[in-house]
């Protein structure tokens, strides 16, 4: 079930619950979202990530088209692109289904699932 109503991510926090092999986020990574108009930003850290930022655009049904950069535990700067599709859970919280691609490193791609905490 996809969200059909307008969604605002402002002040919501998310943690990954699933990630592909080449991803760096773990259940210990915390994303803190700020949304102003249709512009979404986030700082994140935890697990294999020392510090990360993302910026994205939110469409009218809550899909996010974003770019991200982060420094991992090995001191390597990584960059990528991601498209997130929201799902409303029975408890009212949001689950994000993400398709991402590294634009640095091995340039692999994968999928992640984040859930609002």
Steps between C-alpha positions, in 0.01 A plus 500: 500500500651831393426832661239694306477801729753779526788407727744719688822345629593794724644390837453130424774249585574179312718191544584237238341159550644346180785580259679343205850355528684807367311748718655668803194573713413264785234484772732731697479781242260780599356739240345828621287662229421869457253609231438857383246517216596213271871509597616223732833494683643260753805441709576143591762291679546170678624153425750513210428871435682771692304787344265539204270752337228475241292745302194411301175609345167361620221464244127539567455139619813486718752340262851631559768555236825558691877530486721404793860512618658343804829416665523133605692336786802458267517877445380468139266760348213326317229654281180370348147548372180351637128486427271427795137393489296532822259248647268575793521228767195389704636695800503822291877516468682506167712235331728613215585261216828626352683428175851643512814513288850599605650775282840427657687184595380190315189683368282205602131533578262349749183532701438606858198522725482770769234525766391799704581473869 
